[in-house]
């Protein structure tokens, strides 16, 4: 069961993105500075994590989450 707070690559790209690699992906906690909404997303960069949520990087506070 998928958690609605997460942005999944297949939902964002409409299928598996050809350049998306789970080995290179990093999990980010993204908080919108305006609405204070917080989500987690797997992405190749902080900018991509914000874009997956439909937000601009300037409107977000992004934390890289460690594995473990």
CHARMM-style PDB file with segment names, atoms N, HN, CA, C and O in Angstrom:
ATOM      1  N   UNK     1       0.843  -1.177   0.000  1.00  0.00      PROA
ATOM      2  CA  UNK     1       0.000   0.000   0.000  1.00  0.00      PROA
ATOM      3  C   UNK     1       0.893   1.246   0.000  1.00  0.00      PROA
ATOM      4  O   UNK     1       1.849   1.335   0.770  1.00  0.00      PROA
ATOM      5  N   UNK     2       0.579   2.170  -0.841  1.00  0.00      PROA
ATOM      6  HN  UNK     2      -0.198   2.098  -1.467  1.00  0.00      PROA
ATOM      7  CA  UNK     2       1.386   3.377  -0.975  1.00  0.00      PROA
ATOM      8  C   UNK     2       0.909   4.457  -0.017  1.00  0.00      PROA
ATOM      9  O   UNK     2      -0.288   4.635   0.207  1.00  0.00      PROA
ATOM     10  N   UNK     3       1.865   5.161   0.532  1.00  0.00      PROA
ATOM     11  HN  UNK     3       2.838   5.016   0.350  1.00  0.00      PROA
ATOM     12  CA  UNK     3       1.572   6.266   1.436  1.00  0.00      PROA
ATOM     13  C   UNK     3       1.372   7.523   0.597  1.00  0.00      PROA
ATOM     14  O   UNK     3       2.225   7.858  -0.225  1.00  0.00      PROA
ATOM     15  N   UNK     4       0.269   8.213   0.792  1.00  0.00      PROA
ATOM     16  HN  UNK     4      -0.424   7.941   1.460  1.00  0.00      PROA
ATOM     17  CA  UNK     4      -0.069   9.380  -0.025  1.00  0.00      PROA
ATOM     18  C   UNK     4       0.875  10.570   0.216  1.00  0.00      PROA
ATOM     19  O   UNK     4       0.855  11.536  -0.546  1.00  0.00      PROA
ATOM     20  N   UNK     5       1.702  10.504   1.273  1.00  0.00      PROA
ATOM     21  HN  UNK     5       1.719   9.719   1.892  1.00  0.00      PROA
ATOM     22  CA  UNK     5       2.630  11.598   1.543  1.00  0.00      PROA
ATOM     23  C   UNK     5       3.883  11.522   0.680  1.00  0.00      PROA
ATOM     24  O   UNK     5       4.674  12.465   0.663  1.00  0.00      PROA
ATOM     25  N   UNK     6       4.078  10.416  -0.037  1.00  0.00      PROA
ATOM     26  HN  UNK     6       3.435   9.650  -0.024  1.00  0.00      PROA
ATOM     27  CA  UNK     6       5.281  10.228  -0.841  1.00  0.00      PROA
ATOM     28  C   UNK     6       4.995  10.429  -2.312  1.00  0.00      PROA
ATOM     29  O   UNK     6       3.906  10.118  -2.794  1.00  0.00      PROA
ATOM     30  N   UNK     7       5.978  10.949  -3.021  1.00  0.00      PROA
ATOM     31  HN  UNK     7       6.863  11.202  -2.630  1.00  0.00      PROA
ATOM     32  CA  UNK     7       5.899  11.070  -4.476  1.00  0.00      PROA
ATOM     33  C   UNK     7       6.667   9.890  -5.068  1.00  0.00      PROA
ATOM     34  O   UNK     7       7.871   9.760  -4.846  1.00  0.00      PROA
ATOM     35  N   UNK     8       5.990   9.043  -5.808  1.00  0.00      PROA
ATOM     36  HN  UNK     8       5.012   9.148  -5.989  1.00  0.00      PROA
ATOM     37  CA  UNK     8       6.616   7.871  -6.398  1.00  0.00      PROA
ATOM     38  C   UNK     8       6.977   8.147  -7.852  1.00  0.00      PROA
ATOM     39  O   UNK     8       6.212   8.799  -8.563  1.00  0.00      PROA
ATOM     40  N   UNK     9       8.142   7.656  -8.308  1.00  0.00      PROA
ATOM     41  HN  UNK     9       8.764   7.127  -7.730  1.00  0.00      PROA
ATOM     42  CA  UNK     9       8.594   7.951  -9.670  1.00  0.00      PROA
ATOM     43  C   UNK     9       7.595   7.595 -10.757  1.00  0.00      PROA
ATOM     44  O   UNK     9       7.447   8.346 -11.721  1.00  0.00      PROA
ATOM     45  N   UNK    10       6.907   6.468 -10.626  1.00  0.00      PROA
ATOM     46  HN  UNK    10       7.028   5.858  -9.843  1.00  0.00      PROA
ATOM     47  CA  UNK    10       5.966   6.072 -11.671  1.00  0.00      PROA
ATOM     48  C   UNK    10       4.756   7.001 -11.721  1.00  0.00      PROA
ATOM     49  O   UNK    10       4.144   7.151 -12.779  1.00  0.00      PROA
ATOM     50  N   UNK    11       4.403   7.625 -10.606  1.00  0.00      PROA
ATOM     51  HN  UNK    11       4.900   7.503  -9.747  1.00  0.00      PROA
ATOM     52  CA  UNK    11       3.294   8.575 -10.602  1.00  0.00      PROA
ATOM     53  C   UNK    11       3.710   9.906 -11.218  1.00  0.00      PROA
ATOM     54  O   UNK    11       2.924  10.559 -11.904  1.00  0.00      PROA
ATOM     55  N   UNK    12       4.946  10.294 -10.965  1.00  0.00      PROA
ATOM     56  HN  UNK    12       5.585   9.764 -10.408  1.00  0.00      PROA
ATOM     57  CA  UNK    12       5.438  11.570 -11.468  1.00  0.00      PROA
ATOM     58  C   UNK    12       5.723  11.496 -12.959  1.00  0.00      PROA
ATOM     59  O   UNK    12       5.355  12.396 -13.714  1.00  0.00      PROA
ATOM     60  N   UNK    13       6.382  10.416 -13.381  1.00  0.00      PROA
ATOM     61  HN  UNK    13       6.680   9.685 -12.768  1.00  0.00      PROA
ATOM     62  CA  UNK    13       6.798  10.293 -14.774  1.00  0.00      PROA
ATOM     63  C   UNK    13       5.794   9.539 -15.639  1.00  0.00      PROA
ATOM     64  O   UNK    13       5.976   9.463 -16.855  1.00  0.00      PROA
ATOM     65  N   UNK    14       4.737   8.978 -15.045  1.00  0.00      PROA
ATOM     66  HN  UNK    14       4.589   9.039 -14.058  1.00  0.00      PROA
ATOM     67  CA  UNK    14       3.771   8.201 -15.820  1.00  0.00      PROA
ATOM     68  C   UNK    14       4.347   6.868 -16.255  1.00  0.00      PROA
ATOM     69  O   UNK    14       3.979   6.355 -17.312  1.00  0.00      PROA
ATOM     70  N   UNK    15       5.222   6.311 -15.482  1.00  0.00      PROA
ATOM     71  HN  UNK    15       5.521   6.728 -14.624  1.00  0.00      PROA
ATOM     72  CA  UNK    15       5.915   5.060 -15.795  1.00  0.00      PROA
ATOM     73  C   UNK    15       7.359   5.203 -15.379  1.00  0.00      PROA
ATOM     74  O   UNK    15       7.756   6.263 -14.893  1.00  0.00      PROA
ATOM     75  N   UNK    16       8.136   4.193 -15.551  1.00  0.00      PROA
ATOM     76  HN  UNK    16       7.813   3.332 -15.946  1.00  0.00      PROA
ATOM     77  CA  UNK    16       9.534   4.245 -15.149  1.00  0.00      PROA
ATOM     78  C   UNK    16      10.308   5.210 -16.034  1.00  0.00      PROA
ATOM     79  O   UNK    16      10.335   5.057 -17.255  1.00  0.00      PROA
ATOM     80  N   UNK    17      10.923   6.182 -15.429  1.00  0.00      PROA
ATOM     81  HN  UNK    17      10.901   6.306 -14.437  1.00  0.00      PROA
ATOM     82  CA  UNK    17      11.712   7.168 -16.164  1.00  0.00      PROA
ATOM     83  C   UNK    17      13.005   6.507 -16.628  1.00  0.00      PROA
ATOM     84  O   UNK    17      13.654   5.819 -15.840  1.00  0.00      PROA
ATOM     85  N   UNK    18      13.394   6.699 -17.886  1.00  0.00      PROA
ATOM     86  HN  UNK    18      12.867   7.258 -18.526  1.00  0.00      PROA
ATOM     87  CA  UNK    18      14.576   6.007 -18.410  1.00  0.00      PROA
ATOM     88  C   UNK    18      15.878   6.377 -17.702  1.00  0.00      PROA
ATOM     89  O   UNK    18      16.804   5.566 -17.679  1.00  0.00      PROA
ATOM     90  N   UNK    19      15.977   7.566 -17.129  1.00  0.00      PROA
ATOM     91  HN  UNK    19      15.225   8.224 -17.148  1.00  0.00      PROA
ATOM     92  CA  UNK    19      17.196   7.985 -16.459  1.00  0.00      PROA
ATOM     93  C   UNK    19      17.135   7.810 -14.951  1.00  0.00      PROA
ATOM     94  O   UNK    19      18.063   8.201 -14.242  1.00  0.00      PROA
ATOM     95  N   UNK    20      16.059   7.229 -14.459  1.00  0.00      PROA
ATOM     96  HN  UNK    20      15.305   6.912 -15.034  1.00  0.00      PROA
ATOM     97  CA  UNK    20      15.874   7.097 -13.019  1.00  0.00      PROA
ATOM     98  C   UNK    20      16.545   5.827 -12.526  1.00  0.00      PROA
ATOM     99  O   UNK    20      16.252   4.737 -13.018  1.00  0.00      PROA
ATOM    100  N   UNK    21      17.426   5.955 -11.578  1.00  0.00      PROA
ATOM    101  HN  UNK    21      17.664   6.841 -11.179  1.00  0.00      PROA
ATOM    102  CA  UNK    21      18.131   4.813 -11.014  1.00  0.00      PROA
ATOM    103  C   UNK    21      17.946   4.823  -9.502  1.00  0.00      PROA
ATOM    104  O   UNK    21      18.288   5.800  -8.836  1.00  0.00      PROA
ATOM    105  N   UNK    22      17.406   3.741  -8.965  1.00  0.00      PROA
ATOM    106  HN  UNK    22      17.128   2.947  -9.506  1.00  0.00      PROA
ATOM    107  CA  UNK    22      17.197   3.679  -7.521  1.00  0.00      PROA
ATOM    108  C   UNK    22      18.527   3.658  -6.771  1.00  0.00      PROA
ATOM    109  O   UNK    22      18.591   4.058  -5.609  1.00  0.00      PROA
ATOM    110  N   UNK    23      19.580   3.195  -7.426  1.00  0.00      PROA
ATOM    111  HN  UNK    23      19.528   2.870  -8.370  1.00  0.00      PROA
ATOM    112  CA  UNK    23      20.880   3.166  -6.776  1.00  0.00      PROA
ATOM    113  C   UNK    23      21.421   4.571  -6.559  1.00  0.00      PROA
ATOM    114  O   UNK    23      22.116   4.817  -5.573  1.00  0.00      PROA
ATOM    115  N   UNK    24      21.117   5.486  -7.451  1.00  0.00      PROA
ATOM    116  HN  UNK    24      20.552   5.287  -8.252  1.00  0.00      PROA
ATOM    117  CA  UNK    24      21.614   6.859  -7.356  1.00  0.00      PROA
ATOM    118  C   UNK    24      20.637   7.773  -6.626  1.00  0.00      PROA
ATOM    119  O   UNK    24      21.011   8.869  -6.209  1.00  0.00      PROA
ATOM    120  N   UNK    25      19.410   7.344  -6.469  1.00  0.00      PROA
ATOM    121  HN  UNK    25      19.105   6.453  -6.808  1.00  0.00      PROA
ATOM    122  CA  UNK    25      18.381   8.185  -5.869  1.00  0.00      PROA
ATOM    123  C   UNK    25      18.642   8.381  -4.377  1.00  0.00      PROA
ATOM    124  O   UNK    25      19.182   7.507  -3.699  1.00  0.00      PROA
ATOM    125  N   UNK    26      18.248   9.533  -3.898  1.00  0.00      PROA
ATOM    126  HN  UNK    26      17.810  10.243  -4.449  1.00  0.00      PROA
ATOM    127  CA  UNK    26      18.371   9.891  -2.487  1.00  0.00      PROA
ATOM    128  C   UNK    26      16.985  10.236  -1.981  1.00  0.00      PROA
ATOM    129  O   UNK    26      16.166  10.782  -2.720  1.00  0.00      PROA
ATOM    130  N   UNK    27      16.723   9.923  -0.735  1.00  0.00      PROA
ATOM    131  HN  UNK    27      17.388   9.480  -0.134  1.00  0.00      PROA
ATOM    132  CA  UNK    27      15.434  10.257  -0.119  1.00  0.00      PROA
ATOM    133  C   UNK    27      15.567  11.635   0.513  1.00  0.00      PROA
ATOM    134  O   UNK    27      16.511  11.904   1.256  1.00  0.00      PROA
ATOM    135  N   UNK    28      14.612  12.500   0.209  1.00  0.00      PROA
ATOM    136  HN  UNK    28      13.846  12.282  -0.395  1.00  0.00      PROA
ATOM    137  CA  UNK    28      14.591  13.864   0.735  1.00  0.00      PROA
ATOM    138  C   UNK    28      13.299  14.118   1.502  1.00  0.00      PROA
ATOM    139  O   UNK    28      12.240  13.600   1.147  1.00  0.00      PROA
ATOM    140  N   UNK    29      13.400  14.925   2.562  1.00  0.00      PROA
ATOM    141  HN  UNK    29      14.260  15.347   2.850  1.00  0.00      PROA
ATOM    142  CA  UNK    29      12.223  15.456   3.240  1.00  0.00      PROA
ATOM    143  C   UNK    29      12.085  16.885   2.737  1.00  0.00      PROA
ATOM    144  O   UNK    29      12.988  17.703   2.913  1.00  0.00      PROA
ATOM    145  N   UNK    30      10.954  17.181   2.111  1.00  0.00      PROA
ATOM    146  HN  UNK    30      10.221  16.517   1.968  1.00  0.00      PROA
ATOM    147  CA  UNK    30      10.742  18.480   1.483  1.00  0.00      PROA
ATOM    148  C   UNK    30       9.604  19.201   2.199  1.00  0.00      PROA
ATOM    149  O   UNK    30       8.503  18.665   2.318  1.00  0.00      PROA
ATOM    150  N   UNK    31       9.869  20.407   2.671  1.00  0.00      PROA
ATOM    151  HN  UNK    31      10.763  20.843   2.574  1.00  0.00      PROA
ATOM    152  CA  UNK    31       8.858  21.214   3.354  1.00  0.00      PROA
ATOM    153  C   UNK    31       8.616  22.479   2.546  1.00  0.00      PROA
ATOM    154  O   UNK    31       9.554  23.201   2.209  1.00  0.00      PROA
ATOM    155  N   UNK    32       7.365  22.738   2.241  1.00  0.00      PROA
ATOM    156  HN  UNK    32       6.603  22.151   2.514  1.00  0.00      PROA
ATOM    157  CA  UNK    32       6.996  23.956   1.529  1.00  0.00      PROA
ATOM    158  C   UNK    32       7.030  25.109   2.529  1.00  0.00      PROA
ATOM    159  O   UNK    32       6.354  25.063   3.556  1.00  0.00      PROA
ATOM    160  N   UNK    33       7.810  26.134   2.232  1.00  0.00      PROA
ATOM    161  HN  UNK    33       8.359  26.172   1.397  1.00  0.00      PROA
ATOM    162  CA  UNK    33       7.974  27.273   3.145  1.00  0.00      PROA
ATOM    163  C   UNK    33       6.691  28.079   3.329  1.00  0.00      PROA
ATOM    164  O   UNK    33       6.509  28.733   4.355  1.00  0.00      PROA
ATOM    165  N   UNK    34       5.805  28.034   2.340  1.00  0.00      PROA
ATOM    166  HN  UNK    34       5.953  27.502   1.506  1.00  0.00      PROA
ATOM    167  CA  UNK    34       4.577  28.824   2.383  1.00  0.00      PROA
ATOM    168  C   UNK    34       3.462  28.076   3.111  1.00  0.00      PROA
ATOM    169  O   UNK    34       2.843  28.616   4.028  1.00  0.00      PROA
ATOM    170  N   UNK    35       3.206  26.821   2.698  1.00  0.00      PROA
ATOM    171  HN  UNK    35       3.709  26.382   1.954  1.00  0.00      PROA
ATOM    172  CA  UNK    35       2.088  26.061   3.251  1.00  0.00      PROA
ATOM    173  C   UNK    35       2.473  25.210   4.459  1.00  0.00      PROA
ATOM    174  O   UNK    35       1.604  24.714   5.176  1.00  0.00      PROA
ATOM    175  N   UNK    36       3.790  25.042   4.685  1.00  0.00      PROA
ATOM    176  HN  UNK    36       4.496  25.445   4.103  1.00  0.00      PROA
ATOM    177  CA  UNK    36       4.316  24.210   5.774  1.00  0.00      PROA
ATOM    178  C   UNK    36       4.009  22.728   5.587  1.00  0.00      PROA
ATOM    179  O   UNK    36       4.143  21.953   6.534  1.00  0.00      PROA
ATOM    180  N   UNK    37       3.597  22.315   4.383  1.00  0.00      PROA
ATOM    181  HN  UNK    37       3.488  22.944   3.613  1.00  0.00      PROA
ATOM    182  CA  UNK    37       3.368  20.893   4.097  1.00  0.00      PROA
ATOM    183  C   UNK    37       4.712  20.198   3.970  1.00  0.00      PROA
ATOM    184  O   UNK    37       5.649  20.748   3.391  1.00  0.00      PROA
ATOM    185  N   UNK    38       4.809  18.988   4.510  1.00  0.00      PROA
ATOM    186  HN  UNK    38       4.048  18.540   4.980  1.00  0.00      PROA
ATOM    187  CA  UNK    38       6.047  18.217   4.452  1.00  0.00      PROA
ATOM    188  C   UNK    38       5.774  16.856   3.832  1.00  0.00      PROA
ATOM    189  O   UNK    38       4.819  16.172   4.200  1.00  0.00      PROA
ATOM    190  N   UNK    39       6.626  16.471   2.884  1.00  0.00      PROA
ATOM    191  HN  UNK    39       7.402  17.026   2.585  1.00  0.00      PROA
ATOM    192  CA  UNK    39       6.538  15.178   2.215  1.00  0.00      PROA
ATOM    193  C   UNK    39       7.938  14.610   2.076  1.00  0.00      PROA
ATOM    194  O   UNK    39       8.929  15.322   2.239  1.00  0.00      PROA
ATOM    195  N   UNK    40       8.012  13.313   1.771  1.00  0.00      PROA
ATOM    196  HN  UNK    40       7.208  12.734   1.638  1.00  0.00      PROA
ATOM    197  CA  UNK    40       9.280  12.684   1.442  1.00  0.00      PROA
ATOM    198  C   UNK    40       9.234  12.259  -0.011  1.00  0.00      PROA
ATOM    199  O   UNK    40       8.191  11.838  -0.512  1.00  0.00      PROA
ATOM    200  N   UNK    41      10.382  12.372  -0.695  1.00  0.00      PROA
ATOM    201  HN  UNK    41      11.229  12.714  -0.288  1.00  0.00      PROA
ATOM    202  CA  UNK    41      10.460  11.987  -2.102  1.00  0.00      PROA
ATOM    203  C   UNK    41      11.836  11.409  -2.392  1.00  0.00      PROA
ATOM    204  O   UNK    41      12.835  11.859  -1.832  1.00  0.00      PROA
ATOM    205  N   UNK    42      11.884  10.417  -3.263  1.00  0.00      PROA
ATOM    206  HN  UNK    42      11.072  10.052  -3.718  1.00  0.00      PROA
ATOM    207  CA  UNK    42      13.151   9.896  -3.774  1.00  0.00      PROA
ATOM    208  C   UNK    42      13.445  10.610  -5.073  1.00  0.00      PROA
ATOM    209  O   UNK    42      12.594  10.689  -5.959  1.00  0.00      PROA
ATOM    210  N   UNK    43      14.656  11.130  -5.184  1.00  0.00      PROA
ATOM    211  HN  UNK    43      15.348  11.066  -4.464  1.00  0.00      PROA
ATOM    212  CA  UNK    43      15.017  11.884  -6.382  1.00  0.00      PROA
ATOM    213  C   UNK    43      16.528  11.887  -6.544  1.00  0.00      PROA
ATOM    214  O   UNK    43      17.266  11.518  -5.630  1.00  0.00      PROA
ATOM    215  N   UNK    44      16.970  12.304  -7.705  1.00  0.00      PROA
ATOM    216  HN  UNK    44      16.370  12.604  -8.447  1.00  0.00      PROA
ATOM    217  CA  UNK    44      18.397  12.388  -7.990  1.00  0.00      PROA
ATOM    218  C   UNK    44      18.999  13.684  -7.461  1.00  0.00      PROA
ATOM    219  O   UNK    44      20.217  13.785  -7.314  1.00  0.00      PROA
ATOM    220  N   UNK    45      18.150  14.685  -7.171  1.00  0.00      PROA
ATOM    221  HN  UNK    45      17.161  14.602  -7.290  1.00  0.00      PROA
ATOM    222  CA  UNK    45      18.627  15.961  -6.633  1.00  0.00      PROA
ATOM    223  C   UNK    45      17.516  16.604  -5.809  1.00  0.00      PROA
ATOM    224  O   UNK    45      16.353  16.211  -5.899  1.00  0.00      PROA
ATOM    225  N   UNK    46      17.890  17.593  -5.010  1.00  0.00      PROA
ATOM    226  HN  UNK    46      18.835  17.911  -4.937  1.00  0.00      PROA
ATOM    227  CA  UNK    46      16.905  18.325  -4.208  1.00  0.00      PROA
ATOM    228  C   UNK    46      15.929  19.071  -5.111  1.00  0.00      PROA
ATOM    229  O   UNK    46      14.735  19.136  -4.819  1.00  0.00      PROA
ATOM    230  N   UNK    47      16.433  19.633  -6.207  1.00  0.00      PROA
ATOM    231  HN  UNK    47      17.403  19.580  -6.445  1.00  0.00      PROA
ATOM    232  CA  UNK    47      15.582  20.345  -7.157  1.00  0.00      PROA
ATOM    233  C   UNK    47      14.537  19.408  -7.758  1.00  0.00      PROA
ATOM    234  O   UNK    47      13.371  19.777  -7.895  1.00  0.00      PROA
ATOM    235  N   UNK    48      14.957  18.203  -8.115  1.00  0.00      PROA
ATOM    236  HN  UNK    48      15.904  17.903  -8.004  1.00  0.00      PROA
ATOM    237  CA  UNK    48      14.024  17.227  -8.691  1.00  0.00      PROA
ATOM    238  C   UNK    48      12.965  16.810  -7.665  1.00  0.00      PROA
ATOM    239  O   UNK    48      11.802  16.616  -8.020  1.00  0.00      PROA
ATOM    240  N   UNK    49      13.363  16.671  -6.396  1.00  0.00      PROA
ATOM    241  HN  UNK    49      14.307  16.829  -6.108  1.00  0.00      PROA
ATOM    242  CA  UNK    49      12.406  16.318  -5.343  1.00  0.00      PROA
ATOM    243  C   UNK    49      11.315  17.379  -5.236  1.00  0.00      PROA
ATOM    244  O   UNK    49      10.138  17.047  -5.097  1.00  0.00      PROA
ATOM    245  N   UNK    50      11.699  18.650  -5.300  1.00  0.00      PROA
ATOM    246  HN  UNK    50      12.655  18.920  -5.414  1.00  0.00      PROA
ATOM    247  CA  UNK    50      10.715  19.732  -5.256  1.00  0.00      PROA
ATOM    248  C   UNK    50       9.815  19.710  -6.483  1.00  0.00      PROA
ATOM    249  O   UNK    50       8.601  19.877  -6.370  1.00  0.00      PROA
ATOM    250  N   UNK    51      10.406  19.504  -7.649  1.00  0.00      PROA
ATOM    251  HN  UNK    51      11.392  19.368  -7.741  1.00  0.00      PROA
ATOM    252  CA  UNK    51       9.627  19.460  -8.891  1.00  0.00      PROA
ATOM    253  C   UNK    51       8.631  18.311  -8.885  1.00  0.00      PROA
ATOM    254  O   UNK    51       7.527  18.453  -9.411  1.00  0.00      PROA
ATOM    255  N   UNK    52       8.999  17.176  -8.301  1.00  0.00      PROA
ATOM    256  HN  UNK    52       9.896  17.061  -7.874  1.00  0.00      PROA
ATOM    257  CA  UNK    52       8.082  16.033  -8.220  1.00  0.00      PROA
ATOM    258  C   UNK    52       6.819  16.390  -7.441  1.00  0.00      PROA
ATOM    259  O   UNK    52       5.741  15.856  -7.703  1.00  0.00      PROA
ATOM    260  N   UNK    53       6.966  17.288  -6.495  1.00  0.00      PROA
ATOM    261  HN  UNK    53       7.842  17.722  -6.282  1.00  0.00      PROA
ATOM    262  CA  UNK    53       5.835  17.707  -5.676  1.00  0.00      PROA
ATOM    263  C   UNK    53       5.111  18.910  -6.269  1.00  0.00      PROA
ATOM    264  O   UNK    53       4.109  19.372  -5.722  1.00  0.00      PROA
ATOM    265  N   UNK    54       5.623  19.418  -7.395  1.00  0.00      PROA
ATOM    266  HN  UNK    54       6.437  19.043  -7.839  1.00  0.00      PROA
ATOM    267  CA  UNK    54       4.987  20.557  -8.047  1.00  0.00      PROA
ATOM    268  C   UNK    54       5.379  21.887  -7.442  1.00  0.00      PROA
ATOM    269  O   UNK    54       4.670  22.879  -7.611  1.00  0.00      PROA
ATOM    270  N   UNK    55       6.511  21.920  -6.733  1.00  0.00      PROA
ATOM    271  HN  UNK    55       7.087  21.113  -6.596  1.00  0.00      PROA
ATOM    272  CA  UNK    55       6.962  23.125  -6.064  1.00  0.00      PROA
ATOM    273  C   UNK    55       8.272  23.608  -6.675  1.00  0.00      PROA
ATOM    274  O   UNK    55       9.016  22.822  -7.262  1.00  0.00      PROA
ATOM    275  N   UNK    56       8.554  24.899  -6.536  1.00  0.00      PROA
ATOM    276  HN  UNK    56       7.950  25.538  -6.059  1.00  0.00      PROA
ATOM    277  CA  UNK    56       9.830  25.468  -6.950  1.00  0.00      PROA
ATOM    278  C   UNK    56      10.839  25.289  -5.822  1.00  0.00      PROA
ATOM    279  O   UNK    56      10.470  25.306  -4.648  1.00  0.00      PROA
ATOM    280  N   UNK    57      12.107  25.119  -6.175  1.00  0.00      PROA
ATOM    281  HN  UNK    57      12.407  25.106  -7.129  1.00  0.00      PROA
ATOM    282  CA  UNK    57      13.149  24.911  -5.166  1.00  0.00      PROA
ATOM    283  C   UNK    57      13.229  26.089  -4.193  1.00  0.00      PROA
ATOM    284  O   UNK    57      13.548  25.897  -3.020  1.00  0.00      PROA
ATOM    285  N   UNK    58      12.948  27.293  -4.661  1.00  0.00      PROA
ATOM    286  HN  UNK    58      12.689  27.450  -5.614  1.00  0.00      PROA
ATOM    287  CA  UNK    58      12.989  28.469  -3.796  1.00  0.00      PROA
ATOM    288  C   UNK    58      11.876  28.517  -2.762  1.00  0.00      PROA
ATOM    289  O   UNK    58      11.958  29.260  -1.784  1.00  0.00      PROA
ATOM    290  N   UNK    59      10.823  27.713  -2.984  1.00  0.00      PROA
ATOM    291  HN  UNK    59      10.756  27.109  -3.779  1.00  0.00      PROA
ATOM    292  CA  UNK    59       9.703  27.665  -2.050  1.00  0.00      PROA
ATOM    293  C   UNK    59       9.835  26.516  -1.055  1.00  0.00      PROA
ATOM    294  O   UNK    59       8.934  26.280  -0.251  1.00  0.00      PROA
ATOM    295  N   UNK    60      10.973  25.795  -1.110  1.00  0.00      PROA
ATOM    296  HN  UNK    60      11.705  25.987  -1.763  1.00  0.00      PROA
ATOM    297  CA  UNK    60      11.117  24.576  -0.315  1.00  0.00      PROA
ATOM    298  C   UNK    60      12.328  24.625   0.599  1.00  0.00      PROA
ATOM    299  O   UNK    60      13.339  25.262   0.301  1.00  0.00      PROA
ATOM    300  N   UNK    61      12.196  23.935   1.716  1.00  0.00      PROA
ATOM    301  HN  UNK    61      11.375  23.418   1.958  1.00  0.00      PROA
ATOM    302  CA  UNK    61      13.321  23.610   2.576  1.00  0.00      PROA
ATOM    303  C   UNK    61      13.526  22.116   2.395  1.00  0.00      PROA
ATOM    304  O   UNK    61      12.602  21.334   2.619  1.00  0.00      PROA
ATOM    305  N   UNK    62      14.727  21.706   1.991  1.00  0.00      PROA
ATOM    306  HN  UNK    62      15.478  22.341   1.809  1.00  0.00      PROA
ATOM    307  CA  UNK    62      14.987  20.304   1.652  1.00  0.00      PROA
ATOM    308  C   UNK    62      16.047  19.735   2.571  1.00  0.00      PROA
ATOM    309  O   UNK    62      17.110  20.327   2.756  1.00  0.00      PROA
ATOM    310  N   UNK    63      15.744  18.564   3.153  1.00  0.00      PROA
ATOM    311  HN  UNK    63      14.880  18.083   3.003  1.00  0.00      PROA
ATOM    312  CA  UNK    63      16.701  17.841   3.985  1.00  0.00      PROA
ATOM    313  C   UNK    63      16.982  16.497   3.343  1.00  0.00      PROA
ATOM    314  O   UNK    63      16.054  15.790   2.951  1.00  0.00      PROA
ATOM    315  N   UNK    64      18.252  16.136   3.231  1.00  0.00      PROA
ATOM    316  HN  UNK    64      19.006  16.710   3.549  1.00  0.00      PROA
ATOM    317  CA  UNK    64      18.614  14.821   2.736  1.00  0.00      PROA
ATOM    318  C   UNK    64      18.513  13.845   3.903  1.00  0.00      PROA
ATOM    319  O   UNK    64      19.095  14.082   4.962  1.00  0.00      PROA
ATOM    320  N   UNK    65      17.779  12.751   3.716  1.00  0.00      PROA
ATOM    321  HN  UNK    65      17.307  12.558   2.856  1.00  0.00      PROA
ATOM    322  CA  UNK    65      17.599  11.767   4.770  1.00  0.00      PROA
ATOM    323  C   UNK    65      18.649  10.684   4.632  1.00  0.00      PROA
ATOM    324  O   UNK    65      18.947  10.245   3.521  1.00  0.00      PROA
ATOM    325  N   UNK    66      19.213  10.247   5.752  1.00  0.00      PROA
ATOM    326  HN  UNK    66      18.971  10.604   6.654  1.00  0.00      PROA
ATOM    327  CA  UNK    66      20.214   9.188   5.715  1.00  0.00      PROA
ATOM    328  C   UNK    66      19.530   7.824   5.752  1.00  0.00      PROA
ATOM    329  O   UNK    66      18.433   7.677   6.291  1.00  0.00      PROA
ATOM    330  N   UNK    67      20.184   6.855   5.182  1.00  0.00      PROA
ATOM    331  HN  UNK    67      21.075   6.974   4.744  1.00  0.00      PROA
ATOM    332  CA  UNK    67      19.667   5.488   5.212  1.00  0.00      PROA
ATOM    333  C   UNK    67      20.088   4.854   6.515  1.00  0.00      PROA
ATOM    334  O   UNK    67      21.254   4.899   6.908  1.00  0.00      PROA
ATOM    335  N   UNK    68      19.108   4.262   7.176  1.00  0.00      PROA
ATOM    336  HN  UNK    68      18.161   4.226   6.856  1.00  0.00      PROA
ATOM    337  CA  UNK    68      19.477   3.561   8.394  1.00  0.00      PROA
ATOM    338  C   UNK    68      18.757   3.976   9.577  1.00  0.00      PROA
ATOM    339  OT1 UNK    68      18.994   3.445  10.662  1.00  0.00      PROA
TER     340      UNK     68
END
